[in-house]
Every structure is written in C-alpha cells, then in structure tokens.
Amino acid sequence: MSNSIAGIGTGNGNGKVVCVTGASGYIASWIVNLLLQRGYTVRATLRDPSNPKKLDHLLKLHGAKERLQIFKADLLEDGSFDSAIDGCDGVFHTASPVTLRVVNDPQVASFHNSIRSSLVDNPLFAATVFAVLCIMSLRGVLSNFHCPVLLKQAQLPIIHFSFVSLLQAELIDPAVKGTLNVLQSCAKSPSVKRVVLTSSISAVLFTDRPLTPDVVVDETWFSDADNCTKLERWYSLSKTLAEDAAWKFANKNGIDMVSILPSMVAGPLLQPEVNESVEPILSIINGAPFPNRVFGWVNVKDVAIAHIQAYEIPTASGRYLIVERVVHYSEHARILHDLYPTLQIKDKCEDDKPFVPTYQVSKEKAESLGIEFTPLEVTLKETVESFREKNIVNF
Ligand SMILES: NC(=O)c1ccc[n+]([C@@H]2O[C@H](COP(=O)([O-])OP(=O)(O)OC[C@H]3O[C@@H](n4cnc5c(N)ncnc54)[C@H](OP(=O)(O)O)[C@@H]3O)[C@@H](O)[C@H]2O)c1
C-alpha cells in the first residue's frame, strides 16, 4: 500500500520547520508523513525514541532521512518540548493518551477488581496506597474530581482513591497539563505562527442536548465536564478539559490556535501496533458480536489533510469537526460482510436492547478546508487491508 496521499500536492513546506508532538501515534504518523511529502522539515517528539516500535516506521517515511528530526519529550515534564518547538513555524499538538473504554467495560472492571483484591488481601499495601494518595490529594493532584463522588463510595474509599488517582495520573494530567506544557513552549518561541491542536468530537458531543437522527451537531457545541463525569466518559473528560484549557491559554497569550475535532478514526496504519480506534473493526472481523454503540467515523488520511490545511490556510480559525458519517456498529458489520463475504462476521449485536440512535454532524466547516471525505466503505477496506499487510490478521 502506498503511503503518499494523492491530490495534496508537494512543496508548500519548503524551508519551513514544524513540530509534531506524539509523532509515533496513529494520526500523528500520517501528519508527519504528509508534512514530509509537502517538503517541511519535521521535528517529531516521542516519549521513548529508543523503542523501535515507536520510531522505525517514521524513519522509513519518504523524506525522513533528509528532513525528519527526532526529539525526546514527555507531556508531564515541564519544559520538555522547549527545544523541539523553539524556532518552529508551526506546531501540531497531537500527543494525548487515548483510551476509549468506559468504566463499566469488562477490562476496566477487571482492573478495578484487581485493585480491590490487592487492597483487601494486603493491608500493608492498602495502608501504603492510602498514605500516598492522601499526600497526592493534599498536593492538589486530585483537584479535578469532585469529592462527593468519592465520599458516596465510603465503604471502599481506598479503591476509589486509587481509581481516581490513576485516572488523573494516566489520562487527565497528560491531556490537560501536557497541553498547557506544549502551549507554554509555544508561547516562549516567537517563531511559532500557528498551533494546530488535535482535539476530538468527544469535546463536542456531551452537552445536555439529545443525540437523535434529526439533530445536527456543529462546532458551537462544547462538551460539559460534569456530563462527561456523570456518564463516566473519562477519555471525553480528558479531551474536554484539555481543549477548554488550551483555548483559555491561547486567548490569554495571543497564540493563533486552530483545533481539529475528529470522530473515530480508521484507515491504514503506519505504526506496527493496533491503536484504540481501529480495535473495534479488528474485533468485528474476528467474529465478535458488534457493540450497540454509535460513532462518527473518518479516514486517517483525511484527518491528516485537515491538520495541514488548518495550518496552511491563513483564514482557518476556531474548531473543525472532521466526520464522514455517523453510524451504528451494525453498519460496520454489514459493510465488512459485503467486502469480505467469506469471513464469519456476526450479524448480531452484543445486547438485546434497541439500537442506540444516530445523529448528524455538520461538514460545512470541514469542507471549507477543502476536505473531500473518503467514504466509510473505502476506509474500512483500507483498515482491513492494512491489518493483512502487517500480519495482524491472516486470511
Ligand atoms: N484515533 C481516534 O479515533 C481519535 C479521534 C479523535 C481524536 N483523537 C486524538 O488524536 C490524537 C492522537 O490519537 P491516536 O489515535 O493517534 O492515538 P495514539 O496512536 O495512541 O497516539 C497517541 C500519542 O500520544 C502520545 N502520548 C501519550 N501520553 C504521552 C505522554 N505522557 N508524553 C508524551 N506523549 C504521550 C503517545 O506516545 P506513546 O506512543 O509513547 O504512548 C502517542 O504517540 C490524540 O490527541 C487523540 O485524543 C484520536
């Protein structure tokens, strides 16, 4: 499969230096690829450049030998991005933890249970955890969470402290403090003309408004942090808090920022490992019943193009939803069955409840960036072909 993107052209970036944070990730790898294709010099930040699974696919990109520079940076280390960003014309901030599971997911529940049994079986461990968490709490680490939520569960406070502090440390802090850390480096560097922030439709959908087939969601919507908490949508909470903090910081410090809000992203993988948003597609082709859930979907190459256009078009401003189509997972099962009729794809939902309704997402602003969306059918085929190419599946 070719990694070049037709129709995007080459050469606009000649002589310009830009930074991409979290460059080893699924979306960021495509942004780096496209920037190199357009002639930019790319400073790619990685948490662990010594890990070949994170680095090698970037080094293989066309133009990498001449114009790709690798920097080590961690979202949680103050000033970590200074050297990568200093002297750049533009910054693409994509790095953020991506975990789309909700708390009542079996995998998260089993994690919760394993904390519970460790604490119940081992009082010394429990006491140590409790002491550490009290110190963290006193230092304000838990400040984004509401104490009543913890107190309601008074019978097992330690478990909830553990869970909440883990959420804070693993998801909320890297997203929120990490974004501010990157923006602080941008504010220090007068060369930076624009920052493109990778936010998410998760920072849009969770208002008080219903999501039904007649509703058209647009960029004026902004998720409410309390709603995300109520719904236990922790990833959405992290993206909502991060984008909100980013706009406040950018406005206060005169940073020209544009945010990109993709829905679930699929399409070919450049990195060797399966990322969160393509996982459900792998699960369906492996014969699992489809989830009773509805998501918007978009091709990873269209998301990368949107980032570059948002950077290059001087009049681009504000937020851009990037969504091709909103569908129930039953639609994935149908399309995948049509594409691969010999596979044992189940025409069965994982529960017997009525299907969650769909909604619509406005394409008006995305189209003003010149985005021509790849149809979901093509995106799903490209995703599965990429699994085959990387021997993630063998059929
Ligand atoms: N995929 C989607 O469907 C989707 C949809 C909407 C928005 N987004 C957003 O798009 C961005 C990229 O997502 P993705 O799907 O490409 O996910 P991904 O493949 O998991 O990439 C996430 C990147 O963030 C980096 N990262 C995480 N924690 C970090 C830390 N503490 N310090 C430095 N880097 C850290 C990861 O580094 P390591 O590799 O070292 O872990 C990785 O490079 C995220 O901001 C995500 O919220 C994704």
The ligand as an ORCA input file, in Angstrom:
! r2SCAN-3c Opt
* xyz 0 1
  N      -7.958      7.753     16.966
  C      -9.083      8.401     17.104
  O     -10.166      7.874     16.791
  C      -9.103      9.828     17.575
  C     -10.277     10.567     17.398
  C     -10.317     11.896     17.805
  C      -9.198     12.478     18.365
  N      -8.074     11.740     18.554
  C      -6.915     12.416     19.150
  O      -5.826     12.309     18.253
  C      -4.595     12.271     18.971
  C      -3.805     11.065     18.537
  O      -4.594      9.903     18.740
  P      -4.216      8.497     18.075
  O      -5.462      7.801     17.789
  O      -3.225      8.709     17.014
  O      -3.588      7.754     19.340
  P      -2.206      7.005     19.573
  O      -1.805      6.246     18.394
  O      -2.375      6.280     20.858
  O      -1.204      8.214     19.797
  C      -1.156      8.939     20.981
  C       0.212      9.569     21.108
  O       0.273     10.334     22.317
  C       1.490     10.013     22.977
  N       1.442     10.178     24.435
  C       0.541      9.662     25.300
  N       0.893     10.004     26.546
  C       2.051     10.732     26.464
  C       2.914     11.372     27.392
  N       2.694     11.335     28.721
  N       4.001     12.046     26.925
  C       4.262     12.090     25.598
  N       3.483     11.502     24.671
  C       2.397     10.836     25.107
  C       1.694      8.547     22.644
  O       3.059      8.223     22.900
  P       3.493      6.694     23.174
  O       3.420      6.056     21.824
  O       4.837      6.809     23.758
  O       2.459      6.122     24.121
  C       1.321      8.524     21.176
  O       2.402      8.948     20.383
  C      -4.975     12.285     20.450
  O      -4.911     13.613     20.898
  C      -6.425     11.799     20.438
  O      -7.131     12.246     21.556
  C      -7.995     10.434     18.173
*
